[in-house]
């Protein structure tokens, strides 16, 4: 990081300036050779020094992780559970609503005492909601959580030295 002196005001102090071209391995910042520096040498006059490696930004790292096979596998496992489960639950819910609207005689048929088919189906809606929640949590714990945690740790290690933009 380069420091530039203030032009005005009391107590002129150095102000840090972030230079986006700081990581460019060129003889001079503007692409031309620096005065007094021989070609093939760095500003310190050393030959054969290793240029600084470019540090990827956090956005580049996250895009790389998103394209990785491990991430795609976790995402695929999620989709293979969620889409069919959501579809099945919506069909079950719409069947209940359509039956209540289109077949009131069927829904009013008694099952046991004052309990009719509509009440059993309504309670079945609550039961399937809880069962689906349990199944989702179990699926996540057994099939996705470990892989997702490994991805998170790997991503944190990769972003530890990343440039925040």
Secondary structure, DSSP 8 states (H G I E B T S, - for coil): -EEEE-SSSSS--EEEE--TTTT---SSTTSS--TT--TTB-TTS-BS--------BHHHHHHHHHHSHHHHHHHHHHHHHHHHHHHHHHHHHHHHHHHHHH-HHHHHSEEETTEEHHHHHHHHHHHHHHHHHHHHHHHIIIIIHHHHHHHHHHHHHHHTT-B--
